[in-house]
Amino acid sequence: MVEINVRLGRMVRQVQAGARVPALSVALHRADRPPWSITVGATGNDAPLTPLTPFRIGSVTKTFTAVLVLQCRDEGLLDLDDPVGRHLDVPAHGEMTVRRLLSHTSGLQREPYGDIWDTLRAPGVEQLLADLTRAERVLPPARRFHYSNLGMALLGELVGRLRGGTWVEVLAERVLAPLGLTATTTRPGPHAATGFLVDAYSDHVRPEPPTDFGAVGPAAQLWSTAGDMARWAAFLADPVALDPTGAVLAAATLDEMRWPRTVTDETNWVDGFGLGLILVPQPNRVLHVGHDGAMPGFLASVYGRRGGDGTPAAMGCAVLGSAGTARPIFDLPHRLLAASVEHDPADIEPWSPGEPAPEVYRDVLGRWWGEGFEYVFCWRDGALRARGAEDPPGKPAAVFAPLPDRPDVLRTVSGREVGELLRLTRDERGTVRRMHWATYRFTRDQQTFDGYDVRWPGQG
């Protein structure tokens, strides 16, 4: 483990030196190892740089707001297809849906009305809402990805109204406290790093002015430490490991948030958006999920890892830097996650024998043919499963669950044809001779589509 830590530390130092970042703080979280962290550089003020030094995390804040919105959905306070005007008294654009705002496909302009990046004065809530009459819908809804801080600000206000408080209060009560993210706040505190603009043609750095994002806070206000953010990234990727009871959010809801809703570029599909989350696919069916952040003088990149051989439970990485122009920061967490798995993979759990398949499904096990292709049905981990005989390694199997009181009709609960039914047809001796999955016929040998007699011998 010492060797991998040296390797990771060298990767961090290369970015700090090569990208000229005054202060860089990095943490890696995984369930099977102690947390790892490293800091390089100096805060730019009298405070020492330590793993507890807060940095501004910018748009990583959006992931917290998105989780708050999905909490409201799960508790029946809203529907994702509700128009925002159903929950907020807005003078314009009330027809935009919650789902479109979360996935940045509403078409709403990027920023609140006015030149807030010139003035660094963000509007208050009342001004933000009133100025919607002057904000543009720059694209038709669902036309394509278009990032909108304004849209996420509206969702933060919506959450506060539904909960009877402010976004800040709801965030602290419903996410930060339950997950133990004690270093994540809306204010920097006295020991925070200073954010800098690093001169392009010299080694001179200039401090950026501090900013309060006001009513746009749900899009970019938070400060945090790398350790807190690595833990948050691990939660986004593997909530069961950190929140086994689903007190913050059900694992199935985070599955929904991670499902791609759009790509960020029409020709170069290297990343996409789910519901408030950036999705970055990696080789071999691995997904990195999280968000990047940028504010004056600060960049942040926070991602968790899902899937692939060797990936441990609850794996997340955070890279926080005090330079607003050091783009290698955005690539570093992906490299660190991959290197950690490659050079220090999770331990392989030994296989143990289990219970046999229930008698009612034993004659389903084995090879079947559907649409001319071969499938293998098996019983694993207490459920009936199916895979294509030529599926690549790592592709998840389809998993089935019987309907209540109907053992011969099963619902596909994950994998291929999720949601569809699998129907078993038995002969007069009770043996399964034919199945229909999503209405496609499955038989023990290859058969053409034409001329099939659906009756068994002896039937009418």
C-alpha positions in Angstrom: 0.0 0.0 0.0 3.0 2.3 0.6 4.0 1.9 -3.0 0.6 2.9 -4.4 0.5 5.9 -2.1 3.8 7.1 -3.4 2.6 6.6 -7.0 -0.6 8.6 -6.3 1.4 11.3 -4.5 3.7 11.7 -7.4 0.7 12.2 -9.8 -0.6 14.9 -7.5 2.7 16.7 -7.3 3.1 16.6 -11.1 -0.2 18.4 -11.5 0.5 21.0 -8.8 3.9 21.8 -10.4 3.0 21.5 -14.0 -0.3 23.3 -13.8 1.1 25.9 -11.3 -1.5 25.5 -8.6 -0.7 27.5 -5.4 -2.5 25.0 -3.2 -3.8 21.6 -4.1 -5.7 19.3 -1.7 -6.6 15.7 -2.8 -8.3 12.9 -1.0 -9.3 9.3 -2.0 -12.0 7.4 -0.2 -12.6 3.6 -0.4 -14.3 1.3 2.0 -11.5 -1.3 2.1 -8.6 1.1 2.9 -8.0 4.0 5.3 -8.7 7.4 3.7 -5.8 8.8 1.8 -5.0 12.5 1.4 -2.2 14.8 0.3 -1.7 18.6 0.2 0.9 20.4 -1.9 1.7 24.1 -1.9 0.5 26.9 0.4 -2.8 28.6 1.2 -1.6 32.1 0.2 -2.4 33.5 3.6 -1.3 32.9 7.2 -3.2 29.6 7.6 -1.2 26.4 7.0 -2.3 24.1 4.2 -3.6 20.9 5.7 -6.2 18.3 4.8 -8.7 20.3 6.8 -8.2 23.5 4.7 -11.5 24.5 3.0 -11.6 25.3 -0.7 -14.4 26.6 -2.8 -16.0 23.7 -4.7 -18.2 25.8 -7.1 -20.6 23.8 -9.2 -20.0 20.6 -7.2 -22.7 22.3 -5.1 -25.2 21.3 -7.8 -25.0 17.7 -6.9 -26.2 18.5 -3.3 -29.1 20.5 -4.7 -30.0 17.7 -7.0 -30.1 15.2 -4.1 -32.4 17.6 -2.2 -34.8 17.7 -5.2 -34.9 13.9 -5.5 -35.6 13.7 -1.7 -38.7 15.8 -2.3 -39.7 13.6 -5.2 -39.3 10.4 -3.2 -41.5 11.9 -0.4 -44.2 12.9 -2.7 -43.7 16.7 -2.5 -43.2 17.0 -6.3 -43.0 15.0 -9.5 -40.0 15.4 -11.8 -42.4 16.3 -14.7 -44.1 19.1 -12.7 -43.7 22.5 -14.1 -41.6 24.6 -11.8 -44.5 27.2 -11.7 -46.5 24.6 -9.8 -44.2 25.1 -6.8 -42.8 28.5 -7.3 -44.6 31.8 -8.0 -42.6 32.8 -11.0 -43.5 35.6 -13.5 -42.1 33.7 -16.5 -40.8 30.3 -17.6 -43.1 28.5 -15.1 -43.7 25.8 -17.7 -40.1 24.4 -17.4 -40.1 21.0 -15.7 -38.1 20.0 -12.8 -36.6 17.1 -14.8 -35.4 19.5 -17.6 -33.8 21.8 -15.1 -32.0 19.0 -13.4 -30.6 17.6 -16.6 -29.8 21.0 -18.2 -32.2 20.5 -21.0 -34.7 23.2 -20.2 -33.2 25.6 -22.7 -33.0 28.4 -20.0 -30.2 30.8 -20.3 -27.0 30.1 -18.4 -26.9 32.9 -15.8 -29.4 35.2 -14.0 -30.2 38.4 -15.8 -27.5 41.0 -15.7 -23.7 40.9 -15.8 -23.0 39.2 -12.5 -19.5 38.1 -13.6 -18.6 41.8 -14.1 -20.1 43.0 -10.9 -19.7 39.9 -8.8 -23.0 40.9 -7.2 -25.5 38.1 -7.3 -29.2 38.8 -6.9 -31.3 38.0 -3.9 -34.2 35.6 -4.1 -36.9 38.2 -4.9 -34.7 39.8 -7.6 -33.8 36.5 -9.1 -37.5 35.6 -9.5 -38.5 39.0 -10.7 -35.8 39.0 -13.3 -37.1 35.9 -14.9 -39.3 38.1 -17.1 -36.0 39.3 -18.7 -34.3 35.9 -18.8 -34.3 34.1 -22.1 -35.3 30.6 -23.1 -32.3 30.3 -25.5 -33.3 26.8 -26.8 -36.5 24.8 -27.1 -37.0 22.4 -24.2 -35.3 19.1 -24.7 -33.5 20.3 -27.8 -30.0 19.7 -26.4 -27.8 20.2 -23.4 -27.4 23.8 -22.2 -25.8 24.4 -18.8 -27.8 26.7 -16.6 -26.8 28.1 -13.2 -30.1 30.0 -13.2 -32.0 26.7 -13.5 -30.3 25.2 -10.5 -30.8 28.3 -8.5 -34.5 28.0 -9.1 -34.5 24.4 -7.9 -32.7 25.4 -4.7 -35.4 27.9 -4.0 -38.1 25.4 -4.8 -36.6 22.9 -2.3 -36.6 25.6 0.4 -40.2 26.6 -0.2 -41.4 22.9 -0.1 -39.5 22.3 3.1 -40.5 25.6 4.8 -37.0 26.9 5.2 -34.0 28.1 3.2 -31.8 26.0 0.9 -29.0 26.4 3.4 -31.1 25.1 6.3 -32.5 22.1 4.3 -29.1 21.1 3.0 -27.5 21.1 6.5 -30.4 19.1 8.1 -31.1 16.6 5.4 -27.7 15.9 3.8 -24.6 17.3 5.5 -25.5 16.2 9.1 -26.7 12.6 8.2 -23.6 11.9 6.1 -21.2 13.5 8.6 -19.9 16.2 6.1 -19.0 18.6 8.9 -16.4 20.5 6.9 -18.9 21.5 4.1 -20.3 24.9 4.6 -21.6 28.0 2.7 -18.8 30.2 4.1 -15.1 29.8 3.8 -14.1 30.4 7.5 -10.8 31.8 8.7 -8.5 29.0 7.6 -9.7 28.7 3.9 -7.3 28.8 1.0 -7.1 31.9 -1.0 -8.1 31.6 -4.7 -5.7 33.0 -7.3 -5.4 33.9 -10.9 -2.0 32.6 -12.0 -0.4 34.8 -14.6 0.0 33.0 -18.0 3.5 34.4 -18.7 5.1 34.7 -15.3 5.0 33.0 -11.9 3.1 35.9 -10.5 -0.3 35.2 -8.8 -3.1 37.6 -8.0 -5.8 36.9 -5.5 -9.4 36.7 -6.8 -12.0 38.7 -4.9 -14.3 36.7 -2.5 -17.8 36.3 -3.8 -21.2 35.5 -2.2 -23.5 34.0 -4.8 -26.7 35.0 -3.0 -29.8 33.4 -4.5 -27.6 31.5 -7.0 -26.0 29.7 -4.0 -27.6 26.3 -4.8 -25.5 26.3 -8.0 -22.1 27.2 -6.6 -21.8 28.5 -3.1 -20.3 25.7 -1.1 -16.8 25.4 0.5 -15.4 22.0 1.6 -12.3 19.9 2.2 -11.0 17.2 0.0 -11.8 14.6 2.6 -15.5 15.6 2.8 -15.8 15.7 -1.0 -14.2 12.3 -1.5 -16.7 10.9 0.9 -19.5 12.7 -1.0 -18.3 11.3 -4.3 -18.2 7.8 -2.8 -21.9 8.3 -1.7 -22.9 9.3 -5.2 -21.3 6.2 -6.6 -22.2 3.7 -3.9 -24.8 5.0 -1.5 -25.5 1.6 0.1 -22.0 1.5 1.6 -22.3 4.9 3.3 -26.1 5.2 3.8 -27.3 1.6 4.1 -30.7 2.5 5.4 -31.3 5.1 2.6 -31.8 7.8 5.2 -30.4 10.5 2.8 -31.5 8.9 -0.5 -32.6 5.5 -1.6 -30.0 3.6 -3.7 -32.6 3.2 -6.5 -33.0 6.9 -6.7 -29.3 7.5 -7.1 -29.4 4.8 -9.8 -32.1 7.0 -11.5 -29.9 10.1 -11.1 -27.0 8.3 -12.8 -28.9 7.3 -15.8 -27.8 9.4 -18.8 -30.3 12.0 -20.0 -28.2 13.9 -22.5 -24.6 14.2 -23.8 -22.7 17.4 -23.5 -21.4 17.3 -27.1 -23.3 16.0 -30.1 -20.3 14.4 -31.7 -17.8 13.7 -29.0 -19.7 11.5 -26.4 -17.1 11.6 -23.7 -19.4 12.7 -20.9 -23.1 13.3 -20.2 -25.6 14.4 -17.7 -28.0 12.5 -15.5 -30.2 14.3 -13.0 -27.8 16.9 -11.6 -24.7 14.6 -12.1 -21.9 14.5 -14.7 -21.3 11.0 -16.0 -17.9 10.1 -17.4 -17.7 6.6 -18.9 -14.4 4.8 -18.6 -13.1 1.7 -20.4 -14.5 -1.8 -19.4 -18.0 -0.6 -18.3 -16.7 1.7 -15.5 -18.5 4.9 -14.8 -17.2 7.9 -12.9 -20.0 10.1 -11.5 -19.8 13.5 -9.9 -19.2 17.1 -10.9 -16.6 19.7 -11.6 -16.6 23.2 -10.2 -15.1 26.5 -11.1 -15.3 29.8 -9.2 -12.9 32.8 -9.3 -9.6 31.5 -8.1 -10.7 27.9 -7.5 -11.3 24.7 -9.4 -12.7 21.4 -8.1 -13.3 18.0 -9.5 -15.2 15.4 -7.4 -16.0 11.9 -8.8 -17.0 8.4 -7.5 -16.2 5.2 -9.4 -18.7 2.4 -10.2 -18.2 -1.0 -11.8 -15.2 -2.8 -13.2 -12.9 -5.5 -11.8 -11.0 -4.4 -8.7 -13.2 -1.4 -7.8 -13.8 -1.4 -4.1 -17.0 -0.3 -2.4 -17.5 3.4 -1.7 -14.7 4.7 -3.9 -14.5 8.5 -4.5 -11.8 11.1 -5.2 -11.7 14.8 -4.8 -9.2 17.3 -6.2 -9.5 20.9 -4.9 -7.2 23.6 -6.2 -6.6 27.4 -5.6 -6.1 28.3 -9.2 -8.9 29.3 -11.6 -7.0 28.2 -14.8 -5.4 24.8 -13.9 -7.3 22.6 -16.3 -5.4 19.4 -15.4 -7.3 19.4 -12.1 -10.3 18.2 -14.0 -8.5 15.1 -15.3 -6.7 14.2 -12.1 -9.5 12.4 -10.1 -10.2 10.1 -13.0 -6.5 9.2 -13.3 -6.2 8.7 -9.5 -9.2 6.5 -9.4 -8.0 4.3 -12.2 -4.5 4.1 -10.8 -5.7 3.1 -7.4 -7.7 0.3 -8.8 -5.0 -0.9 -11.2 -2.2 -1.0 -8.6 -4.2 -1.7 -5.5 -7.4 -3.5 -6.5 -10.0 -4.6 -4.0 -9.5 -8.0 -2.4 -11.3 -10.8 -4.1 -14.0 -12.3 -1.9 -14.0 -16.1 -1.9 -17.0 -17.8 -3.3 -19.2 -19.9 -1.0 -21.8 -22.5 -1.9 -25.4 -21.4 -1.6 -28.9 -22.8 -1.6 -30.2 -24.6 -4.7 -32.7 -22.9 -7.0 -36.3 -23.4 -6.0 -37.8 -26.5 -7.6 -40.2 -24.4 -9.6 -37.4 -22.8 -11.5 -34.9 -25.7 -11.8 -36.0 -26.7 -15.3 -35.5 -23.1 -16.5 -31.8 -23.2 -15.8 -29.4 -23.7 -18.7 -29.4 -22.6 -22.4 -32.3 -21.1 -24.3 -32.7 -19.5 -27.7 -34.5 -16.3 -28.5 -34.5 -14.4 -31.9 -31.8 -16.8 -33.0 -29.4 -16.0 -30.2 -28.4 -18.2 -27.3 -28.9 -17.2 -23.7 -28.0 -18.8 -20.4 -30.4 -18.8 -17.5 -29.0 -19.4 -14.0 -29.7 -19.0 -10.3 -27.3 -16.7 -8.5 -27.5 -14.9 -5.2 -31.1 -15.9 -4.7 -32.5 -14.8 -8.0 -33.1 -16.1 -11.6 -30.7 -14.4 -14.0 -30.1 -14.4 -17.7 -27.1 -13.4 -19.9 -26.5 -13.6 -23.6 -24.1 -16.5 -24.3 -21.8 -14.0 -26.2 -22.2 -11.1 -23.8 -18.8 -9.4 -23.0 -17.4 -9.8 -19.5 -18.7 -7.4 -17.1 -22.1 -6.8 -18.8 -24.7 -7.1 -16.1 -27.1 -10.0 -16.2 -30.8 -9.5 -16.4 -32.4 -10.3 -13.0 -36.0 -11.5 -12.5 -38.4 -11.5 -9.6 -41.7 -13.4 -9.6 -45.0 -11.5 -9.4 -46.9 -12.0 -6.1 -48.7 -15.4 -6.2 -47.7 -15.9 -9.8 -44.4 -17.9 -9.9 -44.6 -18.5 -13.6 -44.7 -14.8 -14.4 -41.6 -12.8 -13.5 -40.7 -9.1 -13.8 -37.2 -8.1 -15.1 -35.9 -5.9 -12.3 -32.5 -5.0 -13.8 -30.4 -5.5 -16.8 -31.6 -6.2 -20.3 -35.4 -5.6 -20.9 -35.8 -4.1 -17.4 -39.5 -3.8 -16.5 -40.6 -6.5 -19.0 -42.2 -9.8 -18.1 -40.8 -13.3 -18.5 -43.7 -15.8 -18.8 -43.1 -19.5 -18.4 -45.2 -22.1 -20.3 -45.3 -25.6 -19.0 -46.4 -28.9 -20.7 -48.9 -31.3 -19.2 -46.1 -32.7 -16.9 -45.4 -29.3 -15.5 -42.0 -28.9 -17.3 -41.1 -25.5 -18.7 -40.9 -26.0 -22.5 -41.3 -22.5 -23.7 -40.8 -18.9 -22.3 -41.7 -15.5 -23.5 -39.5 -12.6 -22.5 -40.8 -9.1 -23.5 -43.1 -11.2 -25.7 -40.2 -12.8 -27.7 -40.3 -16.6 -27.7 -37.5 -18.6 -26.0 -37.1 -22.3 -26.7 -34.5 -24.9 -26.0 -33.4 -25.0 -29.7 -33.1 -22.5 -32.5 -36.4 -21.9 -34.3 -37.6 -19.6 -37.0 -40.3 -17.1 -36.4 -42.8 -18.6 -38.9 -45.1 -21.5 -38.5 -44.8 -22.1 -34.8 -47.5 -24.1 -33.2 -48.2 -22.6 -29.8 -50.1 -25.8 -28.6 -48.5 -28.7 -26.8 -49.2 -32.3 -28.1 -52.5 -33.4 -26.8 -53.9 -29.9 -26.5 -57.0 -29.0 -28.6 
